[in-house]
Structures are given as structure tokens and as C-alpha cells.
Amino acid sequence: MNVKIEKSWKDALAAEFDKDYFIKLTDFVRGEYLSGKAIYPAPVNIFNAFNLCPLDKVKVVIIGQDPYHEPGQAHGLCFSVLPPTKIPPSLINIYKEIQNDLGHPSVTNGDLTAWAEQGVLLLNATLTVQAHIAASHAGKGWEQFTDAVIRTVAMQDNIVYMLWGSYAQRKAEFVNPGKNLILKSVHPSPLSASRGFFGNHHFSLANRYLIEHGKAPINW
């Protein structure tokens, strides 16, 4: 298995890799991939969010819950899919809000790699999943690891946290609101987007905050 994590994250999270839960998690995940089951994303993309966005480059954090679990979708960034995969409904709604908020369309495919490369940490709470079975790798240790990731980011100030839905909001409840910008709304899912995601202006608010703190805005 070709699984690597970018050096700044590897150094910052070194203590996690030696903990019992992570050793058990590693054994579980390796066993799942070697079992012949279809597991997503490909091993090389498990830590894609970290490899594209080093720790000292993080400006914005967006938290998802679980990787997409159908073929050709997950590639290690929450909400993101690679073309020619059809854009998922939640991401369609994210793009709609970007256009409504900023007055211009976002990208025309589902690949959010460019966001990650600009400093957006697109973090799922669980980093692997079995094909066709949502949350199949939940409760195996990933959540503890990604809590440690958020706590690591939270040691820095002036970060924007976009927390969509109750799960993401609970996941980052220990972030200091006095030293960061915490933006909350319902999830962009079609089931909830019309109840407060549309019109939340998170993308313009994030960029305004970044500019005010001497950082380049994100080209959404």
C-alpha cells in the first residue's frame, strides 16, 4: 500500500501514529484493502487533503463526514469528485451558493483540488469507506485521528472554519471563536440547503476575513 502523508502533518501528528487506536486502525484499514473488497479512496489518496494542503498553508477548514462510497467518486477531499464523475448534489448546491454569493460561477466539474492547493483543508471525519456502504469505516479510529487534526490546526489563529451541519459543528466545537472565524449553517444537502445554506454568504465572509488578516483570499 502506497500511503504517505505530507511532512509537516507527519511531524505535527507523530504522537498519534504511535497510539494504540491508530495502530489498530492501520491494521483494520490495511486488512480491508487486502481483503479484496472495494475500498475508497485508493490508498495513495487516503491523505490527499493533507498532501495538497500542508499544515502551515491552512487558511480554511471544511469538514465532511464520510468519503463518497460509489465507484470513481472519492479521492481524499471532502465534497470533491474527479471528472468525468457527475457532480454530487451537495457540491452542486455549494456551487450555487458561490455563484449567488460572489456573482460568478465556480469551476465546471467536481474537482476541488485547486481549493486545497490554495489552503483549504477539505477534511472528512472518516478517511476510508467500503463500496456502497456509507459510514462502513466509522467508529474504527478515524474520528479520533481527525479530531487530533482539527486540534492541531486550532493551535493556529485566524483560520476560517466552515461548519455545515450539526456533525461538522460538533467536530470543531473546541475551536476558539475569539481567535478564528467560525461560520455555521445547515448542510448543503438537498434535504437541508434551502433551510439556511443558500444565502449564508460563507465564501465572501471567508475571503473578507482572510484579507483583513493579511492572507490571500481563496479563488472559489
DRENDRENDO-369534 format. One record per residue (C-alpha): residue number from 1; x, y, z. Coordinates in pm, whole numbers, plus 50000, padded with zeros to 5 digits. Each point is the difference from the previous one (the first is absolute). Example, Ala and Ser with C-alpha at 12.3 -4.5 7.8 and 13.67 -1.06 7.14 Angstrom:
REM residues 2
i,xx,yy,zz
1,51230,49550,50780
2,50137,50344,49934
***
This chain:
REM residues 220
i,xx,yy,zz
1,50000,50000,50000
2,50137,50337,49894
3,49880,50218,50290
4,50194,50316,50079
5,49921,50321,50184
6,50165,50336,49940
7,50296,50074,50231
8,49859,50293,50197
9,49693,49794,50090
10,50210,49691,50066
11,50214,50195,50247
12,49706,50175,50169
13,49799,49679,50037
14,50292,49770,50086
15,49864,49923,50347
16,49672,49873,49851
17,50169,49742,49780
18,50144,49822,50305
19,49674,49980,50194
20,49817,49670,50039
21,49688,50122,49820
22,50198,50100,49691
23,50193,49674,49990
24,49667,49811,50015
25,49854,50234,49737
26,50296,49939,49770
27,49964,49624,50038
28,49627,50022,49926
29,50037,50222,49694
30,50286,49794,49856
31,49794,49686,50050
32,49703,50155,49822
33,50205,50094,49694
34,50172,49662,49989
35,49674,49807,50044
36,49895,50052,49640
37,49712,50230,50094
38,49962,50325,49809
39,50121,50270,50240
40,50008,50372,49922
41,50196,50210,49940
42,50304,49830,49846
43,50273,49961,50265
44,50215,50269,49841
45,49716,50250,50055
46,49914,49925,50363
47,50200,50303,50118
48,49941,50210,49688
49,49851,50289,50201
50,50325,50026,50198
51,50236,49947,49710
52,49839,50281,49799
53,49974,50240,50295
54,50300,50001,50238
55,49931,50102,50358
56,50162,50343,49976
57,49795,50079,49688
58,49656,49934,50155
59,49773,50304,49981
60,49655,49841,49986
61,49865,49673,50141
62,49694,49828,49853
63,49885,49683,50178
64,49814,49714,49835
65,49893,49676,50160
66,50072,49699,49779
67,50166,49941,49661
68,49773,49941,49705
69,49938,49626,49973
70,49922,49946,49632
71,50259,49922,49728
72,50204,50288,49861
73,49896,50251,50266
74,50225,50023,50306
75,50353,50133,49960
76,50080,50119,50351
77,49838,50346,50003
78,49660,50055,50160
79,49719,50093,49756
80,50239,49957,49703
81,49986,49759,49706
82,50226,49970,49698
83,49862,50048,49649
84,49830,49849,49813
85,49811,49892,50313
86,49661,50171,50032
87,50002,50287,50251
88,49823,49885,50320
89,49689,50189,50117
90,50163,50161,50305
91,50285,50135,49788
92,49751,50133,49744
93,49842,50197,50284
94,50341,50124,50117
95,50064,50127,49648
96,49657,50167,49992
97,50077,50187,50321
98,50340,50108,49866
99,49831,50147,49693
100,49730,50169,50208
101,50254,50131,50252
102,50285,50110,49776
103,49818,50064,49675
104,50201,49760,49790
105,49984,49627,49931
106,50246,49765,50165
107,50180,49726,49810
108,49800,49790,49756
109,50097,49658,50135
110,50010,49840,50343
111,50375,50018,50064
112,50086,50222,50299
113,50375,49942,49978
114,50055,50368,49919
115,49835,50097,50329
116,50228,49766,50194
117,50308,50141,49828
118,49895,50350,50109
119,49978,49903,50367
120,49656,49843,50045
121,50022,49685,50213
122,49722,49780,49862
123,49981,49755,50288
124,49767,49705,50035
125,49954,49871,50354
126,50045,49644,49871
127,50262,49951,49731
128,49904,49662,49851
129,49678,49815,49917
130,49885,49670,49849
131,49827,50021,49664
132,49624,50058,50011
133,49989,50006,50383
134,49992,50347,50152
135,50183,50041,50332
136,50133,49645,49978
137,50336,50109,50146
138,49849,50228,50264
139,50090,49923,50360
140,50329,49833,49909
141,50229,50283,50112
142,49994,50250,49717
143,49785,50240,50200
144,50257,50011,50280
145,50273,50068,49748
146,49812,50279,49825
147,49914,50156,50337
148,50376,50017,50056
149,50036,50162,49659
150,49751,50272,50087
151,50161,50057,50338
152,50334,50038,49822
153,49859,50260,49762
154,49829,50172,50292
155,50341,50077,50150
156,50026,50264,49728
157,49792,50318,49996
158,49807,50180,49726
159,49872,49686,49829
160,49654,49989,49840
161,49787,49698,50094
162,49702,49928,49776
163,49779,49769,50203
164,49702,49875,49804
165,49758,49785,50194
166,49992,49886,50360
167,50264,49732,49954
168,50264,50244,49878
169,49906,50248,50270
170,50050,49742,50275
171,50326,49889,49843
172,50155,50345,50044
173,49830,50110,50320
174,50336,50054,50173
175,50122,50262,49748
176,50040,50343,50161
177,49743,50234,49840
178,50184,50304,50134
179,50313,49924,49797
180,49846,49853,49684
181,49698,50047,49776
182,49743,49725,50055
183,49727,49992,49736
184,49704,49771,50069
185,49698,49901,49794
186,49795,49697,49909
187,50156,49743,49769
188,49993,50064,49622
189,49813,49673,49945
190,49680,50037,49795
191,49814,49895,50315
192,50109,50312,50189
193,50164,50256,49771
194,49685,50211,49964
195,49979,50033,50379
196,50306,50220,50037
197,50287,49889,49782
198,49886,50208,49707
199,50064,50361,50092
200,50257,49930,50272
201,50267,50204,49814
202,50275,49784,50148
203,50230,50038,49702
204,50004,50379,49997
205,50020,50013,50380
206,50298,49763,49995
207,50185,50206,49741
208,49929,50326,50181
209,50141,49852,50322
210,50310,49866,49825
211,50071,50337,49839
212,49951,50178,50333
213,50263,49770,50150
214,50255,50047,49726
215,49931,49680,49810
216,49919,49948,49635
217,49632,49924,49940
218,49890,49668,49854
219,49906,49988,49633
220,49678,49808,50046
***
